Amino acid sequence: MGILPQLGGNFVGLQYQYRSFQSSFPPLFATSKTETSQESYNTMQVWGRYQPAKNIQLFGFVPYQYNVRTSDTGTYSINGVGDASVLANIRILNKDDEEREWKHYLQGGAGLKMPTGRYTSITDLDRAGIPNLQPGSGSWDILTNVNYTVSHNELGLNLDGSFTITTPNKYDLKYGNRLNSALTGFYRLEQNEFVLLPQLSIRYEYAMHDYTNYSKKWLNTQSGGYICYAAAGVQVAYKAIGLRLIYSLPVAQHFADDYVRAKHRLETGLLIFLKN
């Protein structure tokens, strides 16, 4: 979620995220060389928020994936609609009126990720690459989220966290449960109807190991791990339009038994605020 645009009200938005990784594959024989590949994940996502009651906010997300893997043996790409999600959040704390020197805002909730994206079996994907390239996961997953913002005058701090509880798909592959969190400091500049929020963040992502066969508890030890990013960005809002741009670089990581190395990440977004 990050710094939520306006604390209340409805909006629709379009997000784009680019992530890149470098993978290495240990040789099967001592005389063979280590193979490497480059992966890029492109996500275009439509999302929105609807507030049916004062302290309830409903979010919806529909992504479209375009993923590419390039190696010595060639380039493979796959695209399609990803897994859609719905999330219901409740405002737990909302002390943001103009008369307060310190302002606090806290909301949290839960939701569901649905297997709307295309997913083929492990056997099919082994011919081309890794399961993570696929547009969907093929599983129903439970989402949880908490978002807290505190500000004093123009300075503010946002803490955002989400945890995903995964389930096995029909091929009995289970992706690891995942934690995503971010601590963001921002400065608010406001003039008439123009708002500018430059921001700096530390982002931490952790994934548990995958199971290639959950029924037999076949754990994939070359999966899971953590990545810590340093990020800089800006959010701009003018009247009913909002823009967002964030660039992230990894500062510490140990992922997929160190066979996968994260590179840079770029996020952009456009929001249109709707009348309540």
Phi and psi in degrees as GROMACS dihedral restraints (atoms count N, CA, C in turn):
[ dihedral_restraints ]
;  ai    aj    ak    al  type     phi  dphi    fc
    3     4     5     6     1    71.3    20    10
    4     5     6     7     1  -152.4    20    10
    6     7     8     9     1   -74.9    20    10
    7     8     9    10     1   111.5    20    10
    9    10    11    12     1   -68.1    20    10
   10    11    12    13     1   131.5    20    10
   12    13    14    15     1   -69.5    20    10
   13    14    15    16     1   121.0    20    10
   15    16    17    18     1    51.4    20    10
   16    17    18    19     1   137.4    20    10
   18    19    20    21     1   -75.8    20    10
   19    20    21    22     1   -23.1    20    10
   21    22    23    24     1  -134.5    20    10
   22    23    24    25     1   173.5    20    10
   24    25    26    27     1    98.7    20    10
   25    26    27    28     1   173.7    20    10
   27    28    29    30     1  -105.2    20    10
   28    29    30    31     1   150.3    20    10
   30    31    32    33     1  -156.4    20    10
   31    32    33    34     1   161.6    20    10
   33    34    35    36     1  -125.9    20    10
   34    35    36    37     1   150.7    20    10
   36    37    38    39     1  -151.3    20    10
   37    38    39    40     1   166.2    20    10
   39    40    41    42     1  -130.4    20    10
   40    41    42    43     1   124.6    20    10
   42    43    44    45     1  -117.6    20    10
   43    44    45    46     1   146.6    20    10
   45    46    47    48     1  -129.3    20    10
   46    47    48    49     1   133.9    20    10
   48    49    50    51     1  -132.3    20    10
   49    50    51    52     1   133.6    20    10
   51    52    53    54     1  -120.0    20    10
   52    53    54    55     1   127.3    20    10
   54    55    56    57     1  -129.3    20    10
   55    56    57    58     1   142.2    20    10
   57    58    59    60     1  -131.2    20    10
   58    59    60    61     1   146.1    20    10
   60    61    62    63     1  -141.1    20    10
   61    62    63    64     1   156.4    20    10
   63    64    65    66     1  -121.4    20    10
   64    65    66    67     1   129.6    20    10
   66    67    68    69     1  -117.8    20    10
   67    68    69    70     1   147.1    20    10
   69    70    71    72     1  -125.1    20    10
   70    71    72    73     1   148.6    20    10
   72    73    74    75     1  -124.7    20    10
   73    74    75    76     1   114.0    20    10
   75    76    77    78     1   -62.4    20    10
   76    77    78    79     1   143.4    20    10
   78    79    80    81     1   -69.9    20    10
   79    80    81    82     1   148.6    20    10
   81    82    83    84     1   -76.1    20    10
   82    83    84    85     1   -27.1    20    10
   84    85    86    87     1  -126.8    20    10
   85    86    87    88     1   153.2    20    10
   87    88    89    90     1   -62.0    20    10
   88    89    90    91     1   -28.7    20    10
   90    91    92    93     1   -83.5    20    10
   91    92    93    94     1    -7.9    20    10
   93    94    95    96     1   -88.1    20    10
   94    95    96    97     1   156.8    20    10
   96    97    98    99     1   -98.2    20    10
   97    98    99   100     1   157.3    20    10
   99   100   101   102     1   -71.9    20    10
  100   101   102   103     1   128.3    20    10
  102   103   104   105     1   -91.3    20    10
  103   104   105   106     1   148.1    20    10
  105   106   107   108     1  -129.4    20    10
  106   107   108   109     1   158.5    20    10
  108   109   110   111     1  -148.9    20    10
  109   110   111   112     1   159.9    20    10
  111   112   113   114     1  -115.9    20    10
  112   113   114   115     1   131.8    20    10
  114   115   116   117     1  -120.4    20    10
  115   116   117   118     1   137.7    20    10
  117   118   119   120     1  -129.0    20    10
  118   119   120   121     1   136.6    20    10
  120   121   122   123     1  -118.6    20    10
  121   122   123   124     1   119.2    20    10
  123   124   125   126     1  -113.6    20    10
  124   125   126   127     1   123.9    20    10
  126   127   128   129     1  -124.3    20    10
  127   128   129   130     1   122.1    20    10
  129   130   131   132     1  -110.0    20    10
  130   131   132   133     1   121.5    20    10
  132   133   134   135     1  -128.8    20    10
  133   134   135   136     1   131.3    20    10
  135   136   137   138     1   -94.3    20    10
  136   137   138   139     1   131.1    20    10
  138   139   140   141     1  -144.7    20    10
  139   140   141   142     1   167.7    20    10
  141   142   143   144     1  -167.1    20    10
  142   143   144   145     1   168.4    20    10
  144   145   146   147     1  -133.0    20    10
  145   146   147   148     1   135.7    20    10
  147   148   149   150     1  -128.3    20    10
  148   149   150   151     1   131.5    20    10
  150   151   152   153     1  -110.8    20    10
  151   152   153   154     1    96.4    20    10
  153   154   155   156     1   -76.8    20    10
  154   155   156   157     1   -22.2    20    10
  156   157   158   159     1  -144.5    20    10
  157   158   159   160     1   169.0    20    10
  159   160   161   162     1   -55.6    20    10
  160   161   162   163     1   -43.7    20    10
  162   163   164   165     1  -110.7    20    10
  163   164   165   166     1    16.3    20    10
  165   166   167   168     1  -122.8    20    10
  166   167   168   169     1   131.8    20    10
  168   169   170   171     1  -130.0    20    10
  169   170   171   172     1   130.4    20    10
  171   172   173   174     1  -108.9    20    10
  172   173   174   175     1   131.6    20    10
  174   175   176   177     1  -118.6    20    10
  175   176   177   178     1   145.7    20    10
  177   178   179   180     1  -134.0    20    10
  178   179   180   181     1   143.1    20    10
  180   181   182   183     1  -137.0    20    10
  181   182   183   184     1   128.5    20    10
  183   184   185   186     1  -130.3    20    10
  184   185   186   187     1   105.2    20    10
  186   187   188   189     1   -94.8    20    10
  187   188   189   190     1   156.5    20    10
  189   190   191   192     1  -123.9    20    10
  190   191   192   193     1   128.3    20    10
  192   193   194   195     1  -107.1    20    10
  193   194   195   196     1   140.5    20    10
  195   196   197   198     1  -136.7    20    10
  196   197   198   199     1   107.0    20    10
  198   199   200   201     1  -117.8    20    10
  199   200   201   202     1   141.1    20    10
  201   202   203   204     1  -133.0    20    10
  202   203   204   205     1   136.1    20    10
  204   205   206   207     1  -125.3    20    10
  205   206   207   208     1   125.9    20    10
  207   208   209   210     1  -120.6    20    10
  208   209   210   211     1   127.6    20    10
  210   211   212   213     1  -141.0    20    10
  211   212   213   214     1  -175.0    20    10
  213   214   215   216     1   -63.7    20    10
  214   215   216   217     1   -24.1    20    10
  216   217   218   219     1   -90.1    20    10
  217   218   219   220     1    -3.4    20    10
  219   220   221   222     1   134.3    20    10
  220   221   222   223     1  -170.6    20    10
  222   223   224   225     1  -117.4    20    10
  223   224   225   226     1   133.2    20    10
  225   226   227   228     1  -125.7    20    10
  226   227   228   229     1   134.2    20    10
  228   229   230   231     1  -133.0    20    10
  229   230   231   232     1   152.7    20    10
  231   232   233   234     1  -145.7    20    10
  232   233   234   235     1   141.9    20    10
  234   235   236   237     1  -144.6    20    10
  235   236   237   238     1   163.8    20    10
  237   238   239   240     1   153.5    20    10
  238   239   240   241     1   172.3    20    10
  240   241   242   243     1   -63.8    20    10
  241   242   243   244     1   135.0    20    10
  243   244   245   246     1   -90.6    20    10
  244   245   246   247     1  -163.1    20    10
  246   247   248   249     1   -83.8    20    10
  247   248   249   250     1   121.5    20    10
  249   250   251   252     1   -77.6    20    10
  250   251   252   253     1   153.0    20    10
  252   253   254   255     1  -136.4    20    10
  253   254   255   256     1   151.4    20    10
  255   256   257   258     1  -130.1    20    10
  256   257   258   259     1   146.4    20    10
  258   259   260   261     1  -144.8    20    10
  259   260   261   262     1   134.6    20    10
  261   262   263   264     1  -116.3    20    10
  262   263   264   265     1   121.7    20    10
  264   265   266   267     1  -115.8    20    10
  265   266   267   268     1   147.2    20    10
  267   268   269   270     1  -114.8    20    10
  268   269   270   271     1   134.2    20    10
  270   271   272   273     1   -75.1    20    10
  271   272   273   274     1   115.2    20    10
  273   274   275   276     1   -90.3    20    10
  274   275   276   277     1   -36.4    20    10
  276   277   278   279     1  -142.5    20    10
  277   278   279   280     1   132.4    20    10
  279   280   281   282     1  -147.6    20    10
  280   281   282   283     1    89.8    20    10
  282   283   284   285     1  -122.2    20    10
  283   284   285   286     1    80.1    20    10
  285   286   287   288     1  -129.0    20    10
  286   287   288   289     1    20.0    20    10
  288   289   290   291     1   -71.1    20    10
  289   290   291   292     1   159.2    20    10
  291   292   293   294     1   -63.8    20    10
  292   293   294   295     1   -24.6    20    10
  294   295   296   297     1   -79.5    20    10
  295   296   297   298     1   -14.9    20    10
  297   298   299   300     1   -83.5    20    10
  298   299   300   301     1   134.3    20    10
  300   301   302   303     1   -73.4    20    10
  301   302   303   304     1   -42.6    20    10
  303   304   305   306     1  -103.6    20    10
  304   305   306   307     1   133.3    20    10
  306   307   308   309     1  -119.9    20    10
  307   308   309   310     1   136.5    20    10
  309   310   311   312     1  -128.5    20    10
  310   311   312   313     1   142.8    20    10
  312   313   314   315     1  -146.2    20    10
  313   314   315   316     1   125.3    20    10
  315   316   317   318     1  -137.1    20    10
  316   317   318   319     1   130.4    20    10
  318   319   320   321     1  -142.9    20    10
  319   320   321   322     1   154.0    20    10
  321   322   323   324     1  -156.0    20    10
  322   323   324   325     1   162.4    20    10
  324   325   326   327     1  -179.9    20    10
  325   326   327   328     1  -164.3    20    10
  327   328   329   330     1  -147.0    20    10
  328   329   330   331     1   164.5    20    10
  330   331   332   333     1  -163.1    20    10
  331   332   333   334     1  -162.4    20    10
  333   334   335   336     1  -141.8    20    10
  334   335   336   337     1   133.7    20    10
  336   337   338   339     1  -102.7    20    10
  337   338   339   340     1   128.8    20    10
  339   340   341   342     1  -105.8    20    10
  340   341   342   343     1   148.1    20    10
  342   343   344   345     1   -80.6    20    10
  343   344   345   346     1    62.7    20    10
  345   346   347   348     1   -85.9    20    10
  346   347   348   349     1   -16.3    20    10
  348   349   350   351     1   -84.6    20    10
  349   350   351   352     1   156.6    20    10
  351   352   353   354     1   -71.3    20    10
  352   353   354   355     1   135.3    20    10
  354   355   356   357     1  -142.9    20    10
  355   356   357   358     1   127.8    20    10
  357   358   359   360     1  -107.7    20    10
  358   359   360   361     1   170.3    20    10
  360   361   362   363     1   -70.4    20    10
  361   362   363   364     1   164.3    20    10
  363   364   365   366     1   -58.3    20    10
  364   365   366   367     1   -39.7    20    10
  366   367   368   369     1   -59.7    20    10
  367   368   369   370     1   -44.9    20    10
  369   370   371   372     1   -63.2    20    10
  370   371   372   373     1   -40.7    20    10
  372   373   374   375     1   -76.8    20    10
  373   374   375   376     1   -26.1    20    10
  375   376   377   378     1   -60.5    20    10
  376   377   378   379     1   -21.3    20    10
  378   379   380   381     1   -74.4    20    10
  379   380   381   382     1   -19.4    20    10
  381   382   383   384     1  -125.0    20    10
  382   383   384   385     1   -22.9    20    10
  384   385   386   387     1   164.6    20    10
  385   386   387   388     1  -143.2    20    10
  387   388   389   390     1  -103.6    20    10
  388   389   390   391     1   154.3    20    10
  390   391   392   393     1   -58.8    20    10
  391   392   393   394     1   -29.6    20    10
  393   394   395   396     1   -65.6    20    10
  394   395   396   397     1   -14.8    20    10
  396   397   398   399     1   -71.5    20    10
  397   398   399   400     1   -17.8    20    10
  399   400   401   402     1   -71.7    20    10
  400   401   402   403     1   148.7    20    10
  402   403   404   405     1   -61.6    20    10
  403   404   405   406     1   -34.5    20    10
  405   406   407   408     1  -124.4    20    10
  406   407   408   409     1   171.3    20    10
  408   409   410   411     1  -103.4    20    10
  409   410   411   412     1   -15.8    20    10
  411   412   413   414     1    75.7    20    10
  412   413   414   415     1    12.0    20    10
  414   415   416   417     1  -128.7    20    10
  415   416   417   418     1   155.2    20    10
  417   418   419   420     1   -89.8    20    10
  418   419   420   421     1   125.9    20    10
  420   421   422   423     1  -126.3    20    10
  421   422   423   424     1   151.2    20    10
  423   424   425   426     1   -99.4    20    10
  424   425   426   427     1   133.0    20    10
  426   427   428   429     1  -110.8    20    10
  427   428   429   430     1   140.2    20    10
  429   430   431   432     1  -130.7    20    10
  430   431   432   433     1   151.5    20    10
  432   433   434   435     1  -151.3    20    10
  433   434   435   436     1   142.9    20    10
  435   436   437   438     1  -139.1    20    10
  436   437   438   439     1   139.7    20    10
  438   439   440   441     1  -141.1    20    10
  439   440   441   442     1   121.2    20    10
  441   442   443   444     1  -128.6    20    10
  442   443   444   445     1   133.2    20    10
  444   445   446   447     1  -129.5    20    10
  445   446   447   448     1   131.7    20    10
  447   448   449   450     1  -127.0    20    10
  448   449   450   451     1   138.5    20    10
  450   451   452   453     1  -142.6    20    10
  451   452   453   454     1   151.4    20    10
  453   454   455   456     1  -135.5    20    10
  454   455   456   457     1   113.7    20    10
  456   457   458   459     1    56.3    20    10
  457   458   459   460     1  -120.5    20    10
  459   460   461   462     1   -91.6    20    10
  460   461   462   463     1   -12.8    20    10
  462   463   464   465     1   -91.6    20    10
  463   464   465   466     1   143.8    20    10
  465   466   467   468     1  -149.9    20    10
  466   467   468   469     1   163.5    20    10
  468   469   470   471     1  -136.7    20    10
  469   470   471   472     1   132.9    20    10
  471   472   473   474     1  -122.6    20    10
  472   473   474   475     1   131.7    20    10
  474   475   476   477     1  -118.2    20    10
  475   476   477   478     1   120.9    20    10
  477   478   479   480     1  -129.1    20    10
  478   479   480   481     1   130.3    20    10
  480   481   482   483     1  -143.2    20    10
  481   482   483   484     1   146.2    20    10
  483   484   485   486     1  -142.6    20    10
  484   485   486   487     1   147.6    20    10
  486   487   488   489     1  -132.7    20    10
  487   488   489   490     1   129.8    20    10
  489   490   491   492     1  -110.3    20    10
  490   491   492   493     1   124.7    20    10
  492   493   494   495     1  -101.6    20    10
  493   494   495   496     1   114.0    20    10
  495   496   497   498     1   -93.6    20    10
  496   497   498   499     1   160.9    20    10
  498   499   500   501     1  -127.8    20    10
  499   500   501   502     1   160.6    20    10
  501   502   503   504     1   -68.4    20    10
  502   503   504   505     1   145.8    20    10
  504   505   506   507     1   -88.0    20    10
  505   506   507   508     1  -174.5    20    10
  507   508   509   510     1   -69.3    20    10
  508   509   510   511     1   -15.0    20    10
  510   511   512   513     1   -92.4    20    10
  511   512   513   514     1     6.9    20    10
  513   514   515   516     1    68.4    20    10
  514   515   516   517     1    18.1    20    10
  516   517   518   519     1   -87.8    20    10
  517   518   519   520     1   132.7    20    10
  519   520   521   522     1  -124.2    20    10
  520   521   522   523     1   116.8    20    10
  522   523   524   525     1   -70.0    20    10
  523   524   525   526     1   151.7    20    10
  525   526   527   528     1   -68.9    20    10
  526   527   528   529     1   148.3    20    10
  528   529   530   531     1   -58.4    20    10
  529   530   531   532     1   150.0    20    10
  531   532   533   534     1  -133.3    20    10
  532   533   534   535     1   141.9    20    10
  534   535   536   537     1  -116.1    20    10
  535   536   537   538     1   131.2    20    10
  537   538   539   540     1  -126.9    20    10
  538   539   540   541     1   129.7    20    10
  540   541   542   543     1  -145.1    20    10
  541   542   543   544     1   157.5    20    10
  543   544   545   546     1  -153.8    20    10
  544   545   546   547     1   139.7    20    10
  546   547   548   549     1  -116.6    20    10
  547   548   549   550     1   118.0    20    10
  549   550   551   552     1  -124.5    20    10
  550   551   552   553     1   127.8    20    10
  552   553   554   555     1  -101.0    20    10
  553   554   555   556     1   138.8    20    10
  555   556   557   558     1  -141.8    20    10
  556   557   558   559     1   162.5    20    10
  558   559   560   561     1  -128.3    20    10
  559   560   561   562     1   129.2    20    10
  561   562   563   564     1  -103.0    20    10
  562   563   564   565     1   119.8    20    10
  564   565   566   567     1  -111.8    20    10
  565   566   567   568     1   123.8    20    10
  567   568   569   570     1  -133.1    20    10
  568   569   570   571     1   131.6    20    10
  570   571   572   573     1  -141.3    20    10
  571   572   573   574     1   111.9    20    10
  573   574   575   576     1    56.4    20    10
  574   575   576   577     1  -115.3    20    10
  576   577   578   579     1  -103.9    20    10
  577   578   579   580     1    13.3    20    10
  579   580   581   582     1  -104.7    20    10
  580   581   582   583     1   128.5    20    10
  582   583   584   585     1  -127.0    20    10
  583   584   585   586     1   131.2    20    10
  585   586   587   588     1  -124.7    20    10
  586   587   588   589     1   128.8    20    10
  588   589   590   591     1  -127.6    20    10
  589   590   591   592     1    87.0    20    10
  591   592   593   594     1   -70.5    20    10
  592   593   594   595     1   147.2    20    10
  594   595   596   597     1  -151.3    20    10
  595   596   597   598     1   151.7    20    10
  597   598   599   600     1  -127.6    20    10
  598   599   600   601     1   140.6    20    10
  600   601   602   603     1  -138.5    20    10
  601   602   603   604     1   154.1    20    10
  603   604   605   606     1  -116.7    20    10
  604   605   606   607     1   125.0    20    10
  606   607   608   609     1  -117.7    20    10
  607   608   609   610     1   135.5    20    10
  609   610   611   612     1  -126.2    20    10
  610   611   612   613     1   127.7    20    10
  612   613   614   615     1  -125.9    20    10
  613   614   615   616     1   133.6    20    10
  615   616   617   618     1  -134.4    20    10
  616   617   618   619     1   134.2    20    10
  618   619   620   621     1  -128.5    20    10
  619   620   621   622     1   135.4    20    10
  621   622   623   624     1   -77.3    20    10
  622   623   624   625     1   169.0    20    10
  624   625   626   627     1   -64.2    20    10
  625   626   627   628     1   149.7    20    10
  627   628   629   630     1   -82.8    20    10
  628   629   630   631     1   160.0    20    10
  630   631   632   633     1  -113.8    20    10
  631   632   633   634     1   119.5    20    10
  633   634   635   636     1   -72.2    20    10
  634   635   636   637     1   -25.4    20    10
  636   637   638   639     1  -145.8    20    10
  637   638   639   640     1   102.5    20    10
  639   640   641   642     1   -70.3    20    10
  640   641   642   643     1   -35.3    20    10
  642   643   644   645     1   -62.5    20    10
  643   644   645   646     1   -38.4    20    10
  645   646   647   648     1   -94.2    20    10
  646   647   648   649     1     1.8    20    10
  648   649   650   651     1    57.7    20    10
  649   650   651   652     1    42.7    20    10
  651   652   653   654     1   -83.2    20    10
  652   653   654   655     1   101.9    20    10
  654   655   656   657     1   -84.0    20    10
  655   656   657   658     1   133.3    20    10
  657   658   659   660     1   -91.1    20    10
  658   659   660   661     1    99.7    20    10
  660   661   662   663     1   -71.2    20    10
  661   662   663   664     1   -16.3    20    10
  663   664   665   666     1   -94.8    20    10
  664   665   666   667     1    45.4    20    10
  666   667   668   669     1  -147.7    20    10
  667   668   669   670     1   169.2    20    10
  669   670   671   672     1    76.0    20    10
  670   671   672   673     1   173.5    20    10
  672   673   674   675     1   131.5    20    10
  673   674   675   676     1  -163.8    20    10
  675   676   677   678     1  -133.0    20    10
  676   677   678   679     1   154.9    20    10
  678   679   680   681     1  -139.3    20    10
  679   680   681   682     1   131.7    20    10
  681   682   683   684     1  -115.7    20    10
  682   683   684   685     1   124.0    20    10
  684   685   686   687     1  -110.4    20    10
  685   686   687   688     1   147.5    20    10
  687   688   689   690     1  -105.2    20    10
  688   689   690   691     1   134.1    20    10
  690   691   692   693     1  -135.4    20    10
  691   692   693   694     1   149.1    20    10
  693   694   695   696     1  -133.1    20    10
  694   695   696   697     1   142.8    20    10
  696   697   698   699     1  -163.1    20    10
  697   698   699   700     1  -176.2    20    10
  699   700   701   702     1  -152.1    20    10
  700   701   702   703     1   143.4    20    10
  702   703   704   705     1  -121.2    20    10
  703   704   705   706     1   138.1    20    10
  705   706   707   708     1  -129.2    20    10
  706   707   708   709     1   135.8    20    10
  708   709   710   711     1  -135.7    20    10
  709   710   711   712     1   135.6    20    10
  711   712   713   714     1  -140.1    20    10
  712   713   714   715     1   113.7    20    10
  714   715   716   717     1    55.7    20    10
  715   716   717   718     1  -114.0    20    10
  717   718   719   720     1   -99.1    20    10
  718   719   720   721     1    12.1    20    10
  720   721   722   723     1  -121.6    20    10
  721   722   723   724     1   137.7    20    10
  723   724   725   726     1  -132.2    20    10
  724   725   726   727     1   145.4    20    10
  726   727   728   729     1  -129.5    20    10
  727   728   729   730     1   150.0    20    10
  729   730   731   732     1  -143.1    20    10
  730   731   732   733     1   138.7    20    10
  732   733   734   735     1  -144.2    20    10
  733   734   735   736     1   125.8    20    10
  735   736   737   738     1  -138.0    20    10
  736   737   738   739     1   133.8    20    10
  738   739   740   741     1  -121.9    20    10
  739   740   741   742     1   132.2    20    10
  741   742   743   744     1  -127.4    20    10
  742   743   744   745     1   143.2    20    10
  744   745   746   747     1  -129.5    20    10
  745   746   747   748     1   138.5    20    10
  747   748   749   750     1   -71.4    20    10
  748   749   750   751     1   137.1    20    10
  750   751   752   753     1  -113.4    20    10
  751   752   753   754     1   -18.4    20    10
  753   754   755   756     1  -157.8    20    10
  754   755   756   757     1   141.8    20    10
  756   757   758   759     1  -165.1    20    10
  757   758   759   760     1   151.0    20    10
  759   760   761   762     1  -153.1    20    10
  760   761   762   763     1    96.7    20    10
  762   763   764   765     1  -128.8    20    10
  763   764   765   766     1   142.1    20    10
  765   766   767   768     1    51.6    20    10
  766   767   768   769     1    46.9    20    10
  768   769   770   771     1    57.2    20    10
  769   770   771   772     1    29.0    20    10
  771   772   773   774     1    70.9    20    10
  772   773   774   775     1    13.9    20    10
  774   775   776   777     1   -85.0    20    10
  775   776   777   778     1   -13.2    20    10
  777   778   779   780     1  -121.4    20    10
  778   779   780   781     1   129.9    20    10
  780   781   782   783     1  -120.8    20    10
  781   782   783   784     1   122.6    20    10
  783   784   785   786     1   -73.5    20    10
  784   785   786   787     1   144.8    20    10
  786   787   788   789     1  -113.2    20    10
  787   788   789   790     1  -133.0    20    10
  789   790   791   792     1   -91.8    20    10
  790   791   792   793     1   165.5    20    10
  792   793   794   795     1  -139.4    20    10
  793   794   795   796     1   140.6    20    10
  795   796   797   798     1  -130.3    20    10
  796   797   798   799     1   135.1    20    10
  798   799   800   801     1  -131.9    20    10
  799   800   801   802     1   134.2    20    10
  801   802   803   804     1  -134.4    20    10
  802   803   804   805     1   160.2    20    10
  804   805   806   807     1  -161.8    20    10
  805   806   807   808     1   152.5    20    10
  807   808   809   810     1  -127.1    20    10
  808   809   810   811     1   133.0    20    10
  810   811   812   813     1  -124.2    20    10
  811   812   813   814     1   144.4    20    10
  813   814   815   816     1  -125.2    20    10
  814   815   816   817     1   116.4    20    10
  816   817   818   819     1   -83.7    20    10
  817   818   819   820     1   134.7    20    10
  819   820   821   822     1  -104.1    20    10
  820   821   822   823     1   154.6    20    10
  822   823   824   825     1   -71.0    20    10
  823   824   825   826     1   139.0    20    10
